[in-house]
Amino acid sequence: MNITNRVLTLNQNVANGTVDCVAGCRVILTPFELAALAIPGNPGFTLRCVLIADDPGELSDEVLFTFPLSRTFNNPLNLINADNVFTSTVSIDLLNEDTNGADEIRARFTLINNSTGQRVIRRSRQVQIVL
């Protein structure tokens, strides 16, 4: 299993103090994983997305926002050429975590095999926003 085509777009709305956040990716499963989805009762895979602060020199990246909905895949047809998009509008204050005015943000996607607990974590490219 893998997560590809990872993107993050942040559009600042100065007038109302919000940022429109759009994170997207594709989920790729192996032929074996796809075949397993056809087994009745298979719990499938879950995809989650959070926005993280990506500060140079920091050992861990702070989670700034968790998209409220996750995606669960238990049918192979849900994965064929499907883009998985997470959208939300958040307060500028939520993403404003650096004192220098420039905030470096990434989307972090986590794909979980609900049968085995195996996880794959991938990040989008860094987006810089001045708040």
N, C-alpha and C positions, 0 to 999 in steps of 0.2 A: 504494500500500500504506500501511496505517496501523495503529496500535495503539490500541485504545479500551478503555474500562471498566477502567482500571488501578487496582488496589487492593493494599494491603498490610495484613496483620494480624500483630501480634506478641503472643504470649501468654507471659508470664513464669512459669516454674515455679521459685519460690524454693527449694523443698525440695531439688531436685536440681541447681540452678544452671544451668538451661537456658532457652532461649527457643524456642517453636514459631513458625516463620516460615511464613506462607502468602502468596504473591504470585500475583495473577491478572490476566488481561487477555483481550481478544479481538483477533484478527487480521482485518483487513478488506483484501481485495484488489480491484483494479479488474476490470471485466469482461475486459479484455485479459489481465491477469495470471492470472485464473482459467482463461481459454481456453488459455493457454500451458501450464498444468499438464497438459492433456490430451495434449500432444505427448510421444510416447515418448522416454525418456531425459532429459526435463527435470529438472534437479537440484532444482527447487522452492525453498522458502524455509526458513530456519532462524530460530527464536526462542530467544533466550538471556535469562537474568535474573540480575542481581547485586543485592546490597544495598549501598547506599552511605551514607556519613556525609554529612549535609546541613548543614554548619556555615555559619551566616551569615558573610559576609565572606570566605570562602575562595574562591579562584579555581577550584580543582579539588576534586572530591569523591572522597574515598578509598574504594576498593572494600574493603568489610569481609568479604564472603562471596560466592562464586559458586555458584549452585545447580548441582549436579553433572550434571544432565541437561538437554539442549536438546531442542527440539521441531523436527522436520523435517516440512514439509508438501509433499507431491508429489501430492496428490489433492484436488480441490476439495471433495469430500464431507467431508474432515477439518476443514473450516473453517466449515461451515454451522452457525450458532448454537452454536459450540463455545467453551467457556471453557477457557483454558489456565492450568492451576494448577501452581505450583511450590511444593513443601513440603519443609521440612527442620527438624530440631531442632539448634540450635547452642548452644555454651557461652555463658553470659552474658558472659564475658570477651571473646569475639570481637566483640560489639557495643558494649562499654563503651569508647568512644574519647574521651569528654570527661571532664575532671577535675571539672567542676561537678556531676556526678551526673545530668544530663539529657542524653540522647543523641537526636539527631534523625536518623531513618533514612528512606530512601526505597528503593523497588524501582526499578531501572532496567532496562527491557526494550529489547532490540536485535533488530530484525527485519532479516534479510539476504536479499536476492534472490541466490540462489546462481548464477544465470545471468549477472547483470551486476555483482554486488558492491555494488550500491546498498544503503545502510543507512538505517533509520529508528530513531531512539532516542527513547523517551518515558519519563517518570518518573511514579511514583505520587504521591499526596499524601504529605506528610510525616507520619510517625508519631513521636511522642515517647515515649520509655520511660526511666524512672528506674531505673538499675541500681546 
